[in-house]
Amino acid sequence: MRKNTGYDVLYFSQNRKKPVSGSTKATSDFLAIVHEDYPTATISQLKEILSDRNRFALEPEAIRVLDDHIEAGYGDVTPDWKY
């Protein structure tokens, strides 16, 4: 039986059973669209891109998801996010 985490989407990374982070479906789709625009960017680079207010409106939940990945040691990984 699955636990109710309160999130629509859970993010798992490279052979981890425990999720790295969670978010709403809207934030997941937003991150996938940004990743589609910058397909070779690592998670750390995506955070820099999303933190630039000249490019995007501030999206705190997306930044939190990226921070969670960076804290878990996946900042240099290129994600494979799709919507």
N, C-alpha and C positions, 0 to 999 in steps of 0.2 A: 504494500500500500504506500502511495506517495504522501510525503509530508506537504502540508499547505505552507508555502514559503511566503505568500503574499505578493509574488512576482508573476508576471505573465511568461517571462522568458528567463531561463537560467543559462549562464555561460560556463562551459567546461573547457579546460585546456589540457592538452597533451597528457593523456593517461591518468587524469585526476578523476576520482569518483565523486569528490566533493566539489560543488560549483564554486567558481572563482567569484562570481557576482550574479546579480539578478536585476531585471528592469521591466518596465512596461513594454508591450508590443510596439508602441509608437517609438520609444527610444531605440529599441532593437532595429526597427526599420530605418530610423534616422542614421544610426551607426552604419548600417549596411549600405545606405545610399552614399554616405561620405566615403566609405571604403571603396565603393564602386568608382567614385571620382578620383581616388588616390589609391589604386590597387597595390602599389609596391610599398606604401607607407607602413612603418611599424606602428605598434600601439603607442609608443612614446611620441612618434611624429604625428600621429592622429590627434593626440592630446594637444600638442602645440598648435596644430591647425585649428582645432575647435576652440582653443583658448583665445585665438586672434579675433577680436570683436569686429575687425574690418571685413572678415570673411563670413562669419556666422554669428547669429544671436546666441547669447550664452545659454547653454543647455546643461544645467547642473547635474541632472541624472546621468547624462552621457559622460560627463567628466568624471563622475563618481565611478562608473563602470570601468572607464579607462584607468583611473587611479587604483582600483581594486586589482586589475590585471598587472599593473606596474609593481604594486606591493607584493604580489604573489611571484614576482620574478619573470614576468612575461612581457616586459617593456620592449624587448628587442625582437619580438615575434611579429610576423606579418599575419594578421588575422584572416580567417576564411569565413567572413560573415556574409550571409545572403538573406534576402527577404522573400 
